[in-house]
């Protein structure tokens, strides 16, 4: 899980229509922010993209555009990394072979099966299939509309094509939360300050126990 990377704080926040995410690095800490107003599939791609900036980019501050078809080399490299991270070449090749065996061609239904299998947005999947030469530009262009309708018509859930649930549109995970907990444990901050810091990080669920429910509701299997 990305949340467990030691130096990383991960924030989901609605950022409008032009930014997919950002990566800020300094003094050993890393903040990755993902635009939660985008679809779940695109957020997964954006997170993988930002991980490239964390691990392989020397820039301390990177703000990434929504458009996948960028010109800057470092952004192209980050997109390729994200695509390969979510759909490793061998796994993608095997799945395409399976689809072609069943359907003879890689049509819209096959593309939807691929994006559902690898949990990638339509834009990210088309980006990869074009790069692999599996689709022509004309074929890809014909698949850029009525995305949710066609997925539902084939019996898939539409969660991949929608933003996260409202309660997760603003939320923080990772190092920041662990640090706040550690400060309280060491008695370096008061309970009041502890709660303030968590609320500033959009974590009322921790402060107020919103997700606890009844003890009997929790199942361990």
N, C-alpha and C positions, 0 to 999 in steps of 0.2 A: 504494500500500500504506500502511495506517495506520502500519506500523513506521517509515516514513520521515519522518513528521511530526517536525520538528526538536526540539521541546520535549517530546515525548511518550514516556513509558515505559509499556509495555503489559504487564500481568501477568495470566496465567491461573492461577486457584487455586480449589480446591473450597471453597465458602463455606456449605454447608448449604442448607436448603430455602426460606429466606425472602428472600434477597438475590439480585438478578440481577447487580448490579455496583455500582461506585462510581467517582467522579471526584474527585480531590484536586488543587487548584491552589495554587501559591504560588511567589513569586520567579522567575517565568518558566518554571518547570517544571510539568509536568502528569503525574499518575499516573492511569491508568485500569486498574481491576482488574475482571475478568470471572469470574463464577462458572462454573468449568469442569465442575461436576457437572451442569449443565443440558445439554440437547441442543445439537448443533452448530447447528441452525437458530435456536434461541433465543439462543445465544451471539452469533451474527451480529447479531440484532436488538438485543441488549443493548449490543453494541459501538457500533452506530449511534446508539442512545439516548444512550450516554455521550458520544459526539462532540458531540451537541447541547449537553450541559452544558459541555463544553470550549469550544466556540466561541460559544455564545449565552446562557449562563447566568452571571449575576454571582456566584453562590454559590461559595465556595472549596471547600466540602466537600459532596458530594451522595452519599447512599447510597440506592440505588434498590430498591424491592420487586420480588419475583418477579411479582406480579399485574399484568397489563397494564391491567386495568380500575381505574385509580387515579382519585382525585378532585382531587388538587392540580393546579392549572393548569400549572405548570412541567413536571410529569411527563406530563400529557396532551400538551403541546406537544412534549416529547422523544419520546413514542411516535409522534406524527404524523410528526415529522421522520424517525425511524427507518424507519417504514413507507414513506414517500415516497423515502427514500434507497435502500432495497433494491428497491422496485418503483415506479419513476417513473410518474406518472399516465398519460402517453401510452403507455408500454410495457405497463402493466397493462391499459389499455382495449383495446389492440390484441390482446393475448393472450386476453382474455375474449371478444372478438368472434370470434376464431379458434375458440375452444372451442365457443361457441354455434353457430357455423356447422357444426361437425362433429357436435355432440351435441344440438343444439336447446335444451338447458337447462344451467345450471351446476350439475351434480350433484357427488357426492363424487369421482368420477373426475376431473372437471374441476378441483376444488379441489386435488386431489393433483398434477395436472399443473401448476397454477399455483405451488404451493409448491416443487415440484421445479425449475421453471424459474427462479424468483427466489430459491431457496435460503432460504426462510423457514419457520419452524416453523408447525405447524397453528394454534396460538393466535394468532400474529402475522398469519397470512393471514386467519383468520376475523375478527380485529379490523378488518382493512382492508376486507374484503368487506362486513361489517356497516356500516362507516362510509360506504362507497360506495353502500349500498342494493342491493347485488347479491344478498344473502341475507337471509332473515328470521331472527329469533331462533330460531324452531323449527327451521329448516333447519340453522342453525349448531350448535345443541345436539345434533342427531342426528349430527354429524360429529366429536364430541369424544372418541370412544372407539375402541379397536382401531386406532389410527393406524398402527402398524408393520405389522400384519397386512394391512390394506387396501392399503398401499403395496407390500408384497411381492407381494400377489396380482395387482397390476397390472404387475408386472415391474420395479419400481424398486428400487434399492439402498436400504438402511435407514440409511445413515450420517447422513443429515440429522436423523434422529429419535433419535440416540444421542449421548452425550457424546464428547469427543475421545478419541483413544487414550490409554492410561494414561501413556505417556511424555510427553505434552503436557498432562497435567492440571495440572502445576505448571511454568510456564516464563515467562521474561521476555524481552521484545523492546524495541528502540528505544534511547532516549537513554541510559538507564543503562548498557547494554552498550557503546555507543559511548564513553561517558565513561571507563569502566574501561579499555578498549583505549587511549584517549588518555593516560591516566595512566601506563600501562606504557610507551608509546612515548616519553613525555617523561622517563622514568626517575624518576618521582615516587613510584612504589610498586615493591616487590620482586615477583619472580615468584610468591613464596609468597602475598603479599597479593592479587595479581591473581587467583590461583586461588580464594582465600577469597571474594573479592567475587563472582566468577562463581558459585561454588557456593551462596552465599547467595541468588543470583537464580535458582536452579534450572537452571543451565546446565552440568551435567557434560559435556554433549556437546562444548562448546568446550574445557573443561579437559582432558578425556581423549580428545578426538577420536573420540567414539563413533559419529559418522555419516560418518566419512571413508571407511571401506572401503578397497579397493585402488584405486590410481590408475586402473587400467584399467576400473574399474566406472563411472567418471563419463563420461557421454556429453554432448558438446556438439553440438547439431544446430540 
